[in-house]
Amino acid sequence: MNCKNCNITLSENSDYCNACGGKVIRNRLNFKNLFEHISETFFNYDNKLLRTIIDLFKKPEAVIVSYIEGVRKRYVNPISFFGVALTLSGLYVLALNKFFPEIMDFSAITPKGQEEMQQRNMSFLQEYQSIVMMLYVPIYALIAKLTFIGLKKFNYTEMVVVFMYIQAQISVVSAAIVIIGAFFGITYGVMSLFLLPLMILYSAYCLQRIYRLSLKHLLLRGLLFIFILILFFIALSIGMFVIMYLNGDFQQIIETQKAAQGS
């Protein structure tokens, strides 16, 4: 008998391959064993995915630092976990637009006269959400690298791994919170006001655990991180305004605001 995954020769009574660790499957696929496999993969406490999500709350350093130091079997690797997060994010946006379209209301956080622009921006973010989410990771990693200069614990690639885990965890939890909130009629705009500080606090918590910082050093480094992040978004906003001005969109926004104030 050969392993169906790596084709190495196995003894007839083997349950797992001693080379690749793959489980020996003897029965044909049917609904019963398919359901058992799905249950074991996604709902069993001991499975990697659930263990990764739980431990990223309880002890994020055990997941993140362990992977960086070479542990590969205990938790889901950052690329796979990030892929799961991207999939869930796409599914929950699809579910909101399909079943809760009224939830995608940002009027509570949109200045008067900019509703059309805000709606257009959100449509863009929803359409290219996966790309935007992937871009966050190297940007945050670079800012964190600048923030924690002097603490030569992680190189830039390792910081990317850190933020892949953090961003994926935030996305998975945010998707669950938004869907639950949708059932109670809470708009996405309102929920975003509460989710943003929670995201910041969770990121700070993870960085504190992996760097083993005191509260004083965490606050100082955190303020520096926010300062650099604000500078980045100011530069990005200036770039966007320049593009909008060149396209004629800026004048349209001013005219819309004037019309809204006049009414």
N, C-alpha and C positions, 0 to 999 in steps of 0.2 A: 504494500500500500504506500502511495506517495502523498506528500502534503500538496493540497490543491493550491496553496499560496506560493510556496518556494520550490516545490517538486522534489524535496529531499525524501529519501526512503524512510518510512516509519514502520514500527512494529504494529501488528494487527490490533493490539489492545491499547494503543496510544489514544489519549483524549486530546492532547495538545502537541504541537510540533515542537521538538526540542531545539530547533534552529531559529524559527521566526516567532514562535509563541502562538501561532494561529490555532484556533479550535478546530478539531476534526469534525466535519459534518458528514454524518452517515445517512440521514433521512432526506427524502425529497422535500422540496419546498411546498408547504401548504399553508392555509390560513392560520392554523393553530400555531405552528412553529414560527411563522412570520410575526404573529402577534406577540409570542413569547420573546422573540428577538427584539422587537420594538420596545416592549416593556422593560427588558433587561438593559437596553441601551439608554433609554431616556428617563425611566422612572425608578430605577433601582438606586438606592442610596450610595451603593459602592461604585457606581459607574463614574468614569472620569469627568464627564461633563458636569454632572450635579456636584461632584466633589470639588471641582474647580470653582464653580460659582459660589458654593458655601464657604470655601476656604479663602476666597478673595475678599470675603467680608470678615471672617474670623481672624485670619492670619495671612494677609496678602504677601508678606515677605516669604512665606513658605512656598507659595506658588511661583512668584516672580523670580526671587533670588535663586531658588532651587533649580529652575530651568536654566538661568544664566550660568550656574555653576556645574551644569551637566546632567541634572536629573531629567529624564525624558519620558519615563513610563508612568509616573504617579498622577500627573495632571495632563489636561489637554494642552497641546503646544500652542503658542500665541497665534500662529497663522491660522490654524484650524478654528480656534476660539473666535478670532476676529471674523473669519468666514461665517461662522454661526451667527454672530452679531449682525453682520451685514444682511444675511438672509432674513433674520427676524425683523430687522428694521424695515426692510422692503415689504415684508408681509403685513406689518402693523400699519404702515402708511396706506397700503392697498385696502386693508380692512376698514380703516377710518374713512377713506374716500368713498368706499362702497356702501358701508352700513351706517356711518356716522358723519355724513358730509357737513352737518351743522357744527360739528366740533372744531373744524378747521377754520375757526374765527379768530382773527388777531386784532379786532377793533379795540380790545381793552388795552393793548400795548402799542397802538399805532397812533401817531399824531394826526390831528384832523387835517384832511386834505392830502394825506399820503397813503390812503387806503389802497388805491390802484397800484401804486408802486410796491407796497408791502405785499399785496396779493401776487404780483408778478415775481417778486423775489422769492416768496415761499413756494410758488409753483416751480421755479428754477431749482431751489434746494431739494424739493421732493423728487424732481426728475433726475437730478444728479447727486442724490443723497450718498450713494456708495462712494463716489469719487471725492465728495467733500469730506466724508468721514475718514477716508484714507489719507487725505491731505493733512488733517488735523494731527495725525500721529507724528510725522517727521517734524512738523512745526513745533508742537509741544515738546518733543524730545530735544530740539535745538534750544528752545527757551529754557528748559530745565537744565541742560548742559551748561548754559551761561549762568543760570541762577545758582547752581551748586558748584561753581568754579572754586577750586581749592580743595574740594572733597573728591579726590580721584578714585572713586569707588567703581564707577561705570563709565565705559567709553560711549561714544555716540550710538553705535549699533545696539549696545545693551540698553541704552535709554529708549531706543525705538521699541524694543521688546517690552520694557516697562510700560510704556504708554499704549502699546497694542493691547495688553491685558487690561489696563485701566479703562481705556476707551471702549473696549468690547464689553466689559462688565457694566459700565454706565449705560451703554446702548441697550443691553439685554434688560436691565432693571427698568430703564425709562420706558421701554416698549410695554412692559407689563403694567407699569403705573398709568400710562396714558390710556391703555385699553380699559383698565378698571375705571379710570376717571370718566371715560366716554360713556360707560353704562349709567353713570350718575349725572350726565349732562354737563360736565365740566369741560370748558373749551380748551383747546390746545394752547391758546395764548395765555390763559390764566395759569395752566399747569406749568408752562415754561418759566413763569416767574418764581415758582417754588422749586422746580427741578434744577435751575441753574445754580443756586447756592448749595444745593445738595451735591451736585457734581463737583463743585469746588472743594467742599468739605471732604468728600470721599477721596478725591485726588490728593489732597493734603494729608489725609490719614494714611494712604498707601505710601506716599513719599516719606512720611515720618517713620513708618515701620521699616521700610527698606534701608533708610539711611540712619535709623536709630537716633533721631534728633530729639533734643529737649524741646519743651514748649517754646522757650525763648528763641532758640535758633530756628524752629519751624515758622514762627511768626515773622522773623526777619527775612528768611528765605522766601516765605510765601508772599510777603509784600514786594520783594524784588521780582518774583515771578510775575505777579499781577502788573507791576509797573512796566516790565518788558513787554508783556502781552498787550497792554493798553497802547504802548508805542507802536507795536506791530499793527494793531487794528486801526490806529490813527493813520499810519502810512497806507494801509490797505484802503481805508475810506477815502483818503485824498486821491489815491489812484482811481477809485471807482467814480468819484465826482468828476475827475478830469475826463474820463471816458464818457460819462453821461453828458458832460458839457459839450464835448466834441460831437456827440450824437444828437444833441438838441433836446435830450430828455430833461435836463436841469431846468430849462426855461419853462417846460411844460409843467413841472412840479410846482414852480413858483406861481404860475397862473392858476393851477388847481387850488393851491392854498389860498390865494387871494379870493377866488370865487367862493370857497368854503367859508372864509371869514366874512365875506359880504352877505352871504345868505344867513 
